[in-house]
Amino acid sequence: MKAFDISIIGATGAVGAELIRLLESSRIPVSRLRLIASGNSSGRQSNFREEVCIVEPLREVDDIKSDIVFFSAGGAVSAAFGPRFAAQGALVIDNSNAFRMDPDVPLVVPQVNPSALAVRPRSGIVANPNCSTIQLVRALRPLVKAFDVHQIILATYQAASGGGLVGIDELLNGTRSALDGRAGPSAERFPFPLAFNAIPQVGEISPEGVTVEEHKLVQESRKILGVPDLRLTSTCVRVPVMNGHSEAVYLEFEEPVRLEQVHDLLAKEPGVRLYADGIREGYPMPRFLEDPAEVHVGRVRLNPGDPCGLWIWVVADNLQVGAALNALLIAQLSIANNLIGGT
Ligand SMILES: NC(=O)c1ccc[n+]([C@@H]2O[C@H](COP(=O)([O-])OP(=O)(O)OC[C@H]3O[C@@H](n4cnc5c(N)ncnc54)[C@H](OP(=O)(O)O)[C@@H]3O)[C@@H](O)[C@H]2O)c1
């Protein structure tokens, strides 16, 4: 089997670290792994399989010479370097929102729309969706396929790790300060202190009052599910959870649905773990997720006042399912489809 030269931009971040770990335990043969970050992390060391990798500063990378380049360093870095590295022959797998709605860039969740990656995109770039979108579309896929959906309304409960390492530190330090009765550190990643709080704003708010995260959920879900007129609306909330996003999702169908059929569809969906009567007791919670590679669905119930209405509660590890694991699965799918060179 071929081996692949792989680079990770943003290797020292929350997603980058998870990606290194998942790549290490994957079956992808790696001929060389380049770890790249900002100048602040230059020289840091990280073990990968039998090798010690030394983090390089991005500004010193001229010709990338990699088969696959993962970007996890924010939209500005992806926009500046993604097309350049793609033009040098790499398949770029981008975790940021820089290219997600670009018509020349497939937006891929391998369990949902693998056919979007049947051929190598002309742009040389594949986009990884937003974390809250990935878990949502993975839970929605069998339901949207089986039934006519009138509209979907959801609220998200998003963890601090969605704001990267700074977000995690901000929650930890803010919690310690509040418990010690001290004024907390000033909010940097989030608009207000997150400890003991719930912030109904994830990203900037548009003049219409919609946040960036709420906008992304609509646009990206439509593109991935292939339903351009999908009616979906949300309120995205940052909560003081360390890791793991939760979503309360209300689906309104055109016709009444049977709960048994919904259970059956979700129970059979690969990568979805269902918590429902007779299958698995209880309900999923971000702090106690058994398998961070799966999308956990519970509280599945019909609206007693409307047989066309269904509630589900969807929880997933945003750093894995919502970012690093999806990116790795995109790489595996690209290799399986012979879209990448290798040696
Ligand atoms: N966290 C999530 O749940 C999640 C989910 C989906 C997608 N994403 C996306 O994934 C990306 C990374 O998120 P994260 O949570 O891992 O953030 P993070 O913990 O803040 O890590 C950011 C990474 O980017 C690097 N970086 C920053 N500026 C750079 C520059 N100018 N040049 C080179 N490297 C630079 C940092 O390097 P230094 O350590 O040297 O500063 C670090 O490795 C973002 O685009 C985010 O939107 C995140």
The ligand as an SDF file (V2000), in Angstrom:
LIG
                    3D

 48 52  0  0  0  0  0  0  0  0999 V2000
  -12.7000   23.4810   18.3520 N   0  0  0  0  0  0  0  0  0  0  0  0
  -13.6720   22.9050   17.6490 C   0  0  0  0  0  0  0  0  0  0  0  0
  -14.5740   22.2250   18.1990 O   0  0  0  0  0  0  0  0  0  0  0  0
  -13.6990   23.0480   16.1680 C   0  0  0  0  0  0  0  0  0  0  0  0
  -14.6420   22.3200   15.4470 C   0  0  0  0  0  0  0  0  0  0  0  0
  -14.7000   22.4500   14.0600 C   0  0  0  0  0  0  0  0  0  0  0  0
  -13.8280   23.2890   13.4150 C   0  0  0  0  0  0  0  0  0  0  0  0
  -12.9200   24.0000   14.1410 N   0  0  0  0  0  0  0  0  0  0  0  0
  -11.9980   24.8810   13.3950 C   0  0  0  0  0  0  0  0  0  0  0  0
  -10.6900   24.3380   13.5000 O   0  0  0  0  0  0  0  0  0  0  0  0
   -9.7340   25.4020   13.5130 C   0  0  0  0  0  0  0  0  0  0  0  0
   -8.8470   25.2630   14.7430 C   0  0  0  0  0  0  0  0  0  0  0  0
   -9.6320   25.3120   15.9030 O   0  0  0  0  0  0  0  0  0  0  0  0
   -9.0620   24.9380   17.3340 P   0  0  0  0  0  0  0  0  0  0  0  0
  -10.2410   24.8150   18.2080 O   0  0  0  0  0  0  0  0  0  0  0  0
   -8.0940   23.8130   17.2510 O   0  0  0  0  0  0  0  0  0  0  0  0
   -8.2620   26.3000   17.7130 O   0  0  0  0  0  0  0  0  0  0  0  0
   -7.0180   26.5100   18.6950 P   0  0  0  0  0  0  0  0  0  0  0  0
   -7.0180   25.5390   19.8020 O   0  0  0  0  0  0  0  0  0  0  0  0
   -7.0480   27.9520   19.0240 O   0  0  0  0  0  0  0  0  0  0  0  0
   -5.7400   26.2120   17.7700 O   0  0  0  0  0  0  0  0  0  0  0  0
   -5.3700   27.0610   16.7180 C   0  0  0  0  0  0  0  0  0  0  0  0
   -4.1780   26.4960   15.9750 C   0  0  0  0  0  0  0  0  0  0  0  0
   -3.8870   27.3340   14.8670 O   0  0  0  0  0  0  0  0  0  0  0  0
   -2.5270   27.7540   14.9470 C   0  0  0  0  0  0  0  0  0  0  0  0
   -2.4060   29.0910   14.3820 N   0  0  0  0  0  0  0  0  0  0  0  0
   -3.0220   30.2250   14.7770 C   0  0  0  0  0  0  0  0  0  0  0  0
   -2.6300   31.2550   14.0150 N   0  0  0  0  0  0  0  0  0  0  0  0
   -1.7320   30.7630   13.1260 C   0  0  0  0  0  0  0  0  0  0  0  0
   -0.9580   31.3420   12.0870 C   0  0  0  0  0  0  0  0  0  0  0  0
   -1.0240   32.6300   11.7900 N   0  0  0  0  0  0  0  0  0  0  0  0
   -0.1350   30.5350   11.3860 N   0  0  0  0  0  0  0  0  0  0  0  0
   -0.0350   29.2210   11.6760 C   0  0  0  0  0  0  0  0  0  0  0  0
   -0.7460   28.6110   12.6500 N   0  0  0  0  0  0  0  0  0  0  0  0
   -1.5900   29.3760   13.3630 C   0  0  0  0  0  0  0  0  0  0  0  0
   -2.1880   27.7320   16.4100 C   0  0  0  0  0  0  0  0  0  0  0  0
   -0.7870   27.6790   16.5560 O   0  0  0  0  0  0  0  0  0  0  0  0
   -0.0510   28.2260   17.8900 P   0  0  0  0  0  0  0  0  0  0  0  0
   -0.2740   27.1910   18.9470 O   0  0  0  0  0  0  0  0  0  0  0  0
    1.3690   28.3020   17.4630 O   0  0  0  0  0  0  0  0  0  0  0  0
   -0.6580   29.5470   18.2100 O   0  0  0  0  0  0  0  0  0  0  0  0
   -2.9000   26.4330   16.8310 C   0  0  0  0  0  0  0  0  0  0  0  0
   -2.1320   25.3290   16.4350 O   0  0  0  0  0  0  0  0  0  0  0  0
  -10.5390   26.7030   13.4470 C   0  0  0  0  0  0  0  0  0  0  0  0
  -10.6160   27.1040   12.0900 O   0  0  0  0  0  0  0  0  0  0  0  0
  -11.9060   26.2900   13.9550 C   0  0  0  0  0  0  0  0  0  0  0  0
  -12.9410   27.1050   13.4370 O   0  0  0  0  0  0  0  0  0  0  0  0
  -12.8270   23.8950   15.4900 C   0  0  0  0  0  0  0  0  0  0  0  0
  1  2  1  0
  2  3  2  0
  2  4  1  0
  4  5  1  0
  4 48  2  0
  5  6  2  0
  6  7  1  0
  7  8  2  0
  8  9  1  0
  8 48  1  0
  9 10  1  0
  9 46  1  0
 10 11  1  0
 11 12  1  0
 11 44  1  0
 12 13  1  0
 13 14  1  0
 14 15  2  0
 14 16  1  0
 14 17  1  0
 17 18  1  0
 18 19  2  0
 18 20  1  0
 18 21  1  0
 21 22  1  0
 22 23  1  0
 23 24  1  0
 23 42  1  0
 24 25  1  0
 25 26  1  0
 25 36  1  0
 26 27  1  0
 26 35  1  0
 27 28  2  0
 28 29  1  0
 29 30  1  0
 29 35  2  0
 30 31  1  0
 30 32  2  0
 32 33  1  0
 33 34  2  0
 34 35  1  0
 36 37  1  0
 36 42  1  0
 37 38  1  0
 38 39  2  0
 38 40  1  0
 38 41  1  0
 42 43  1  0
 44 45  1  0
 44 46  1  0
 46 47  1  0
M  CHG  2   8   1  16  -1
M  END
$$$$
